[in-house]
Amino acid sequence: MHQLNVLALGPNIFISTLIELKPFLKFNLYDDISNTNKQKIKLNIAIIHKDVLSSNSKIDILANNNLIKILASNEIENIGIFDAVLKLPTTLREINSVIEHVAAKKIFNQNSSIQIKNYLLDKNEKKLIKDSNFIILTEKEIQLLELFLSQTKPTSKDKILSSVWNYSNDADTHTVETHIYRLRKKINDKFLDSNFILNNKDGYYV
């Protein structure tokens, strides 16, 4: 994981304490939004002291959906839009731990959720989701969809066999056709979408 860029917002004593710890932090610490904007630094995380929430200054950072947000507070609160809580008072070890944990979790979730057309493929739950409806997928069906997404042109049956089944003895082109037929039927039965997986003379694609 590359070193994270973390913005800290809060009262002066909170910021100065973090700055004193800077040599021991496992991330790049910033305490000025305007400077990060000028330098075009891509921020990954914002640690926001609860005192900032009572004022309107710099609060627009909360509207940034691409930013991981950590609430620094001495109270147990409903974290709401925040991804985690840094309980105050805290320690150097806890600061580094919370940052690493929340970043790893975010990356894991991003890697396990894939947008396909107007559907979401949730690899953790093995679901293909659209609006409030979903179907459960098998491991092979997930592999098929990931393969189609990774290709810039239609995928041939031979390519599917080598990538998904590794040319196993119990697999042939009929195996591919059967799996794709079942997957298409699942999708059409639930979402009334007969054009999710398409094919032409060169193979299958989404």
Secondary structure as GFF3:
##gff-version 3
##sequence-region A 1 206
A	DSSP	beta_strand	5	9	.	.	.	ID=ss1
A	DSSP	alpha_helix	12	20	.	.	.	ID=ss2
A	DSSP	three_ten_helix	22	24	.	.	.	ID=ss3
A	DSSP	beta_strand	28	30	.	.	.	ID=ss4
A	DSSP	alpha_helix	33	38	.	.	.	ID=ss5
A	DSSP	beta_strand	45	49	.	.	.	ID=ss6
A	DSSP	three_ten_helix	50	54	.	.	.	ID=ss7
A	DSSP	three_ten_helix	59	63	.	.	.	ID=ss8
A	DSSP	beta_strand	68	73	.	.	.	ID=ss9
A	DSSP	beta_strand	84	87	.	.	.	ID=ss10
A	DSSP	alpha_helix	92	112	.	.	.	ID=ss11
A	DSSP	beta_strand	113	116	.	.	.	ID=ss12
A	DSSP	beta_strand	119	122	.	.	.	ID=ss13
A	DSSP	beta_strand	127	130	.	.	.	ID=ss14
A	DSSP	beta_strand	133	136	.	.	.	ID=ss15
A	DSSP	alpha_helix	139	150	.	.	.	ID=ss16
A	DSSP	alpha_helix	157	160	.	.	.	ID=ss17
A	DSSP	pi_helix	161	165	.	.	.	ID=ss18
A	DSSP	alpha_helix	173	191	.	.	.	ID=ss19
A	DSSP	beta_strand	198	200	.	.	.	ID=ss20
A	DSSP	beta_strand	203	205	.	.	.	ID=ss21
###
